[in-house]
Amino acid sequence: MENKWFLSMIRDEFRGGKINLEKTHKLLEKLDIQCNYVHVKSIFKDNDRLKQGRITIEEFRSIYRIIAHREEIVEIFNTYSGNQKFLVEKNLLQFLIQEQYILDMSQNIAFEIIQKYEPIEEVKRAHRMSFEGFIRYMGSSECLIFKPDCGRVYQDMTQPLNDYFISSSHNTYLISDQLLGPSDLWGYVSALVKGCRCLEIDCWDGSQNEPIVYHGYTLTSKLLFKTVIQAIHKYAFLVLKFKVLVRNKKIGTLRETHERKGSNKHGQVEEFEEIYQDEIKGSETLIGSEDNPGKEDEIISVAGLPLFKKRKVKVALALSDLVIYTKAEKFRSFQHSRLYQQFNESNSIGETEARKLLKLRAHEFVLHTRRFITRIYPKATRTDSSNFNPQEFWNIGCQMVALNFQTPGLPMDLQNGKFLDNGGSGYILKPQFLRDIKTQFNPNKPPNQSDPVTLTIRLISGIQLPPSNHSSSNKADALVILELFGVPNDQTKQQTRVIKRNAFSPRWNETFTFIIQVPELALMRFVVESQGLITGNEFLGQYTLPVLSMNKGYRRVPLFSKMGESLEPASLFVYIWYVR
């Protein structure tokens, strides 16, 4: 029956005789088999016996079986079919319960899967599933590692804003470095498309009273403020509640703002005195950072203590009055915030100062972020737009950990992976221990009342991995690194052996176990590399997701490029199991 179906699907393509590589690739896609052109080309070459660039129908059948009939899937199918040619509904149901941990089981689920994925009509009518249907189901989005429930907004979205992690970008308008590079609207568009909810717009006076956006006191190019706002208006509400919060310096109190409501504030500018602090960095100069937007100031060390200064700041009254819930207020100390900071005031802290506080006073930091929105931004010396590891600041509950979205690499992989959760909305409800008024949580110490997760990952195989750039065909010396990110005690990584000269279908069958003390903050990053003995390993792809968003059972791990682009059908085939 399978043979008859297969021939009926491809026979017309061979009426004129043999077919070339391009037609082979298209025919595979017609058969709903995703395939990488580089791999098809290599397998085509191996099966073109006459080396004429054209293949027979039998040669195509061989190519199809090599790509579609993966041994590890055949083994699973045979286990549940009893080495028969079909799965009956009862067999499929058994597989779904025992291996895929689908516990919310309706009687119709096996029937629905058969109807959706079985390509052979006679088999479908008999309520059975052939191997052809099984491979299509196993390659579908239903068998991805990321839980489908986490792909929608499922968390309570009615809590105070400071109870959420918020996807945040730094100097959003920049698409290159921090000093000389271009400003571009694409920075806003791409960040919003990625689910970013906190954008940075540096506004300055331009010519003819036209506000402009750029990195002040640098040679970066300039954008018109109105075009930035237009871009945000177009792309901001692909996900969200159709509300905008403006975070900025503010004049006066909320009461005074309310009293001015409805009055004409056009052109009015107010001046007020602001306290600010220079970080102690010897003779280093900070240029145009949020904490230091005026002219260059030389940092002065006073017995190793922070130096507070005063300066006069001008703010447009109309802009100031838009600031309600997120007034920008200089952070002085945890004690000062406890005594004087208002509920609607938020702090921005540079990564260097924040890291010092994290190391010395982590529990106080957690208590601070429980009450006040705290934004962490890259240090000024990151002129190349590099990023810090955001995990250390999520660990203490910082809501807005701002990264340079234009710069690919590990920090942005963690950012993208964390905010996959809750429907990619850009808001993730913080764990209860980071919201509790009496919390004793300290990420630097083992938790008192831990509910650890034991996570087991069997890394079975790779599926059409990207070949090495150093290979003339479709080869790579493939290995996988499993990196766990979370609180310091949970941070670890493990690695497979190297499978030589095989990017198409490397088989590892290696099992790894992780004991995770604080799973609510943990992320798992799968990194695929090609071993390089002289130049170092070559990055091939990665995927990052929250540990608690992992599906159990046989799952496919999709891979993404360094730039965050999908590498489908490149993926890893794994078996996931965890208990707590």
C-alpha positions in Angstrom: 0.0 0.0 0.0 2.8 2.4 0.9 4.6 1.5 -2.3 1.5 2.2 -4.4 0.9 5.5 -2.7 4.6 6.5 -3.2 4.6 5.7 -6.9 1.3 7.6 -7.4 2.8 10.7 -5.8 5.9 10.8 -8.0 5.1 8.9 -11.2 4.1 12.0 -13.2 7.5 13.7 -12.5 9.3 10.8 -14.3 7.1 10.5 -17.4 9.9 12.3 -19.3 12.5 10.0 -18.0 15.1 11.1 -15.4 14.9 14.3 -13.2 17.7 16.7 -12.2 18.7 18.0 -8.7 16.3 21.0 -8.7 13.3 18.8 -9.5 14.4 16.3 -6.9 14.4 19.0 -4.2 10.9 20.2 -5.3 9.5 16.7 -5.4 10.8 16.0 -1.8 9.0 19.2 -0.7 5.8 18.1 -2.5 6.0 14.9 -0.4 6.1 17.1 2.8 9.6 16.3 3.6 11.6 19.3 4.7 15.2 19.2 3.4 18.2 21.4 3.3 19.4 21.9 -0.3 23.1 21.3 0.6 22.2 17.9 2.0 20.0 17.0 -0.9 22.7 18.0 -3.3 25.3 15.7 -1.6 22.9 12.7 -1.4 21.8 13.3 -5.0 25.4 13.1 -6.1 26.0 9.9 -4.1 22.9 8.2 -5.7 23.4 9.5 -9.3 25.1 6.3 -10.4 25.9 7.4 -14.0 27.1 10.8 -12.8 25.0 12.6 -15.4 23.2 15.0 -13.1 19.9 13.2 -13.6 18.4 10.3 -11.6 15.9 7.5 -12.2 12.7 6.8 -10.2 14.5 4.1 -8.2 17.4 6.4 -7.4 14.9 9.0 -6.2 13.3 6.3 -4.0 16.7 5.7 -2.4 17.2 9.4 -1.8 13.8 9.7 -0.2 14.4 6.8 2.1 17.8 8.2 3.2 16.2 11.6 4.1 12.8 10.6 5.4 13.3 7.1 7.0 15.6 7.9 9.8 16.7 4.8 11.8 15.9 6.3 15.2 12.3 7.0 14.1 12.0 3.5 12.6 13.1 1.9 15.9 10.4 3.8 17.8 7.7 3.0 15.3 8.6 -0.7 15.3 8.5 -0.8 19.1 4.8 0.3 19.1 3.7 -1.4 16.0 5.1 -4.7 16.9 7.2 -4.6 13.7 4.0 -4.4 11.7 3.5 -1.9 8.9 0.9 0.1 10.8 0.0 1.6 14.1 -3.6 1.1 15.1 -5.3 3.8 17.2 -4.6 1.9 20.4 -0.9 1.6 19.6 -0.6 5.3 18.9 -2.5 6.2 22.1 -0.1 4.0 24.0 2.9 5.9 22.5 1.4 9.3 23.2 0.8 8.4 26.9 4.0 6.4 27.7 6.5 8.4 25.6 5.0 11.9 25.0 3.4 12.3 28.4 0.2 13.6 26.9 -2.0 13.1 30.0 -5.0 15.2 29.0 -6.1 12.5 26.7 -9.3 12.7 24.8 -10.5 9.5 23.1 -10.3 11.3 19.7 -6.7 12.5 20.0 -5.2 9.4 18.2 -7.9 9.7 15.5 -7.2 13.4 15.1 -3.4 12.9 14.7 -4.0 10.2 12.1 -6.4 12.4 10.2 -3.9 15.2 10.2 -0.6 13.5 9.4 -1.4 10.2 7.6 -0.9 10.8 3.8 -2.2 7.5 2.5 -6.0 7.7 2.2 -6.7 4.0 2.5 -4.7 3.8 5.7 -6.4 6.9 7.1 -9.9 5.5 6.4 -8.9 2.4 8.3 -8.0 4.5 11.4 -4.4 3.4 11.2 -1.1 5.2 10.8 1.7 4.1 8.5 5.3 4.9 9.0 4.8 7.7 6.5 2.3 9.3 8.8 4.4 8.7 11.9 7.5 10.5 10.5 5.3 13.4 9.5 3.9 13.6 13.0 7.3 13.4 14.6 8.6 16.1 12.4 5.6 18.4 13.1 5.3 21.4 15.5 3.4 19.1 17.9 6.7 17.3 18.7 8.8 20.4 19.4 10.6 20.7 22.7 8.8 24.0 23.6 5.5 23.5 25.3 2.6 24.8 23.2 0.8 26.1 26.3 3.8 28.5 26.9 3.4 29.8 23.3 0.3 31.8 24.4 -0.3 34.4 27.1 -1.2 32.2 30.0 0.2 34.0 33.0 -1.7 36.4 35.3 -1.3 39.8 33.6 -3.1 41.9 36.3 -0.3 42.1 38.8 1.7 45.3 39.4 4.2 46.1 36.7 7.2 45.5 39.0 6.2 41.9 39.3 7.2 41.1 35.7 10.4 40.6 33.8 10.1 43.0 30.8 11.9 42.5 27.5 14.1 45.6 27.3 16.6 47.1 24.8 19.4 49.6 25.2 19.9 52.5 22.8 17.3 50.9 20.5 18.0 53.2 17.6 21.6 52.0 17.2 22.2 49.1 14.8 26.0 49.1 15.1 28.5 50.5 17.6 27.8 53.2 20.3 30.1 56.0 19.0 30.3 56.2 15.2 27.6 53.9 13.7 24.3 54.6 12.1 21.0 55.2 13.9 18.2 53.5 12.1 14.4 52.9 12.4 15.1 49.2 11.8 16.5 49.1 15.4 13.0 49.8 16.7 11.2 47.6 14.2 13.4 44.5 14.8 13.3 45.0 18.6 9.5 45.2 18.6 9.1 42.2 16.3 11.3 40.3 18.8 8.8 41.1 21.5 10.8 44.0 23.1 8.5 46.0 25.4 11.0 48.7 26.7 12.5 50.9 24.1 15.1 53.6 24.6 14.6 56.9 22.7 17.3 59.6 23.4 15.7 62.9 22.5 17.6 66.0 21.7 16.8 69.5 20.3 17.3 69.5 16.6 17.2 72.3 14.0 14.0 74.4 13.7 12.6 73.0 16.9 12.4 69.5 15.4 13.3 66.9 18.1 15.9 64.3 17.0 17.0 60.9 18.3 20.7 59.9 18.6 23.4 58.9 21.1 24.2 62.3 22.5 27.8 63.6 22.3 28.8 60.9 19.8 29.2 60.8 16.0 26.2 58.4 15.6 23.8 59.5 12.9 20.4 61.2 13.8 16.8 60.3 13.3 13.7 62.5 13.4 11.7 61.9 16.6 8.4 61.8 14.7 9.6 59.0 12.4 10.7 57.0 15.4 7.2 57.4 17.0 5.5 56.5 13.7 7.6 53.2 13.5 6.7 52.4 17.1 3.0 53.1 16.4 3.1 50.6 13.4 4.9 47.7 15.1 4.4 48.1 18.9 1.1 46.3 19.2 1.7 43.1 17.4 1.6 41.7 21.0 0.5 43.8 24.0 -2.3 45.6 25.8 -2.4 48.7 23.6 -0.9 50.9 26.3 2.3 52.9 26.4 4.2 53.9 29.5 6.7 56.7 29.2 9.8 56.5 31.5 11.6 59.7 31.8 12.7 62.4 34.2 9.7 64.2 35.7 9.0 67.6 37.1 7.0 67.9 40.3 4.4 65.5 41.8 1.6 63.4 40.3 -0.9 65.8 41.9 0.7 68.8 40.1 0.6 66.8 36.9 -3.1 66.1 37.4 -3.8 69.8 38.0 -2.1 70.7 34.7 -4.3 68.2 32.8 -5.9 69.9 29.8 -3.8 73.0 29.9 -1.7 74.2 26.9 1.9 73.1 27.6 3.2 73.7 24.0 6.8 74.9 24.1 7.0 75.1 27.9 10.3 73.9 29.4 11.1 73.5 33.1 14.5 73.3 34.7 15.2 71.4 37.9 18.2 70.3 39.9 19.1 66.6 39.8 21.4 64.5 41.9 23.6 62.1 40.1 26.5 59.8 40.9 29.7 58.9 39.1 31.0 55.4 39.3 34.6 55.1 40.5 36.8 54.1 37.5 40.0 55.9 38.0 40.5 58.3 35.1 38.0 56.7 32.7 35.6 59.0 31.0 31.9 58.2 30.5 30.3 59.7 27.4 26.5 60.2 27.1 25.3 57.3 29.3 21.9 57.6 30.9 23.5 58.4 34.2 25.7 61.0 32.6 24.0 62.6 29.6 25.7 66.0 29.9 29.1 67.0 28.8 32.1 64.7 29.4 32.9 64.5 33.1 36.1 63.1 34.4 35.5 60.5 37.1 37.0 61.5 40.4 37.8 59.0 43.1 37.2 60.1 46.7 38.6 57.5 49.1 37.0 54.8 47.0 33.5 56.1 47.7 30.8 57.1 45.2 30.7 60.8 44.5 27.3 62.5 44.2 27.0 65.7 42.2 24.2 68.1 41.3 23.4 69.4 37.8 20.5 71.4 36.2 18.3 69.5 33.7 15.7 70.8 31.3 12.6 68.8 30.5 9.7 69.7 28.3 6.6 70.0 30.5 4.4 68.1 28.0 6.8 65.2 28.0 7.2 65.3 31.8 3.4 65.1 32.3 3.3 61.9 30.3 5.4 60.2 32.9 3.1 58.6 35.5 4.0 55.1 36.6 7.7 55.1 35.6 9.5 58.2 36.8 13.2 57.9 36.3 14.9 58.5 39.7 18.7 58.2 40.4 19.5 55.2 42.6 21.5 56.2 45.7 21.4 53.3 48.0 19.0 50.5 49.1 18.4 52.4 52.4 17.6 55.7 50.7 15.1 53.9 48.4 13.5 52.2 51.4 13.0 55.5 53.1 12.2 57.9 50.3 11.5 56.2 46.9 7.9 56.5 45.7 6.0 53.6 44.2 6.1 55.2 40.7 9.8 55.9 40.7 12.2 53.5 38.9 16.0 53.3 38.8 18.6 52.7 36.1 21.8 51.2 37.4 24.9 50.5 35.2 26.0 46.9 35.0 29.3 47.6 36.9 27.6 49.1 40.0 24.8 46.5 39.8 27.3 43.7 39.8 29.0 45.0 42.9 25.7 45.3 44.7 24.7 41.8 43.5 27.9 40.3 45.0 27.8 42.2 48.3 24.1 42.7 49.1 22.1 40.3 46.9 19.2 39.8 49.4 18.7 43.6 49.7 18.8 43.9 46.0 16.0 41.3 45.7 13.9 43.3 48.3 14.5 46.4 46.3 13.4 44.9 42.9 10.3 43.5 44.7 9.1 47.1 45.3 10.7 49.1 42.5 11.2 48.7 38.7 15.0 48.5 38.2 16.7 48.8 34.8 20.2 47.5 34.2 22.1 48.9 31.2 25.5 48.1 29.6 28.6 50.0 30.9 29.8 52.9 28.8 33.0 51.2 27.8 31.0 48.7 25.7 31.4 51.0 22.7 31.3 48.0 20.3 27.7 47.3 21.5 28.7 44.1 23.2 26.4 42.7 25.9 26.7 41.4 29.5 25.1 38.1 30.7 21.5 39.1 31.6 20.9 36.0 33.8 22.8 37.4 36.8 20.4 40.3 37.0 17.2 38.3 36.3 18.3 36.2 39.3 17.8 39.2 41.6 14.5 40.2 40.0 15.6 43.1 37.9 12.6 43.9 35.6 14.3 45.7 32.8 17.6 44.1 31.8 18.5 46.2 28.8 20.6 44.7 26.0 22.0 45.8 22.7 19.5 43.9 20.5 21.6 44.5 17.4 24.5 42.4 18.7 24.1 38.6 18.4 25.7 36.1 20.8 25.1 34.3 24.1 23.4 37.2 25.9 20.8 37.7 23.1 20.3 33.9 22.9 19.4 34.0 26.6 17.1 37.0 26.1 15.3 35.4 23.1 15.0 32.1 25.0 13.6 33.6 28.2 11.0 35.7 26.4 9.7 32.8 24.4 7.6 32.1 27.4 4.1 33.6 28.0 3.3 33.8 24.3 6.3 35.9 23.4 4.5 38.9 24.9 7.6 40.4 26.4 6.3 40.2 29.9 7.0 37.2 32.2 5.6 37.0 35.8 8.4 36.7 38.2 8.6 33.6 40.4 6.7 34.0 43.7 10.0 34.1 45.8 10.9 37.3 43.9 7.5 38.9 44.6 7.0 37.9 48.2 7.2 40.7 50.7 8.9 38.5 53.3 11.2 36.7 50.8 14.5 35.3 52.1 15.7 34.5 48.6 19.4 35.1 47.8 20.6 33.7 44.5 24.2 33.4 45.8 23.1 31.0 48.6 21.4 27.6 48.4 17.6 28.1 48.8 16.2 27.2 52.2 13.1 25.5 50.9 14.2 24.1 47.6 12.0 22.2 45.2 14.7 21.0 42.8 14.1 19.4 39.4 16.1 16.4 38.2 16.3 16.9 34.4 17.4 14.1 32.1 18.1 14.7 28.4 19.0 11.9 26.1 20.6 13.5 23.0 19.7 11.0 20.3 20.7 12.5 17.0 21.1 15.5 14.7 18.8 16.2 11.8 20.3 17.9 8.7 22.6 20.1 10.7 24.3 23.1 9.0 27.6 21.9 7.4 30.9 23.4 8.4 32.1 26.4 6.4 35.3 24.5 6.1 33.6 21.6 4.3 33.3 21.4 0.5 30.2 19.2 0.8 27.8 18.6 3.7 30.1 17.5 6.4 30.9 18.7 10.0 32.7 17.2 13.0 29.5 17.6 15.1 29.2 18.0 18.8 26.6 19.4 21.1 27.0 21.4 24.3 24.2 21.5 26.8 24.5 24.7 28.9 22.4 25.4 32.0 21.9 29.0 33.1 20.3 30.1 36.3 21.5 30.9 39.9 25.2 30.4 40.4 24.8 26.9 42.0 22.8 25.7 38.9 25.2 27.0 36.2 26.9 24.1 34.5 27.5 22.6 31.0 28.0 19.1 29.6 29.1 18.0 26.1 28.7 15.1 23.7 31.5 13.3 21.9 32.4 14.4 18.4 30.8 12.6 15.4 33.3 13.0 12.6 32.4 14.1 9.0 28.6 13.9 9.5 26.3 16.9 9.6 23.4 15.1 7.9 22.5 12.5 10.6 25.0 12.3 13.5 23.9 9.8 16.2 25.1 10.3 19.8 22.6 8.5 22.0 24.2 10.1 25.1 22.3 10.8 28.3 22.9 13.9 30.6 21.4 14.6 34.0 21.1 18.0 35.7 19.9 18.7 39.2 18.4 22.2 39.2 17.8 23.9 42.6 15.9 26.9 41.3 14.2 25.7 38.1 11.9 28.8 37.9 15.0 30.9 36.8 16.8 28.2 34.7 17.4 28.3 31.0 18.8 25.4 28.9 20.9 26.3 25.8 21.6 23.6 23.2 24.7 24.6 21.1 25.8 22.7 18.1 29.4 23.1 17.0 31.9 21.6 14.5 35.2 20.7 16.2 38.2 22.7 15.1 41.5 21.6 16.4 43.5 24.6 15.3 41.1 27.6 14.9 38.7 26.5 17.7 35.2 25.1 17.4 32.8 26.6 14.8 29.3 27.6 15.8 26.6 25.9 13.8 23.4 26.6 15.6 21.7 27.0 19.0 18.4 26.9 20.8 17.6 28.3 24.2 14.4 28.0 26.3 13.2 28.0 29.9 13.6 24.6 31.6 10.0 24.7 32.8 8.8 25.3 29.3 10.2 22.0 28.1 8.0 19.2 26.8 8.7 15.7 28.0 9.2 12.8 25.7 10.7 12.5 22.2 11.1 16.0 21.0 12.7 18.1 18.3 15.0 21.0 19.2 14.9 23.6 16.3 18.2 25.4 15.6 18.8 29.1 15.0 21.7 30.9 13.5 24.0 33.3 15.3 21.8 36.1 14.0 18.7 34.5 15.4 17.3 33.2 12.1 15.6 29.8 11.8 17.8 27.0 10.3 14.9 24.6 9.6 14.9 21.7 9.1 18.2 21.6 11.1 17.4 20.3 14.6 18.3 17.9 17.3 16.3 14.8 18.3 16.1 14.3 22.0 14.2 12.5 24.8 13.3 14.8 27.8 12.4 13.6 31.2 12.2 15.6 34.5 10.7 15.2 38.0 10.4 17.5 41.0 
